[in-house]
Amino acid sequence: ALKANNTRLRSALTEAQVVNQDTENVMAEAHANVTRENVTLTELRRTTDRNNNLAQRIARNFLAQIVAAKNRGAAAMEEAEQEAMLAESVQQSDCDGVWDKRNPKILGELETCKTVKDDLAAANAQIASLSSLASAGGVR
């Protein structure tokens, strides 16, 4: 009976060792799976952090563009308001002065034309005067 008991205990021990080995294999595989999942999780966290940083940079860039556009719009609006106030306050007689301030190059060209016109008028006056003298001299 001891021999049978010993054989049965050896068989149970061998079976327990097989089960223990299987359990160790399952545990090793589970540990490997957990390690792989941790690596994947770490990489996902890094990717998320990079994407968050990129999104923040993009948001800051667009915000800066919006602020710049608002500033340009405000400056344009202020200039338009000043022009409107100037237009409302200017008398018809002041329009020439406003035009002169905004168009100095053209005004300079017109001054040249005015000089030519004045010179032509003076020459015509001289011709009339000389004609009148010649007529008066021929009548005598």
Salt bridges, closest charged atoms under 4 A:
GLU43 OE1 - ARG46 NH1 3.82
GLU43 OE2 - ARG50 NH2 3.68
GLU83 OE1 - ARG102 NH2 1.99
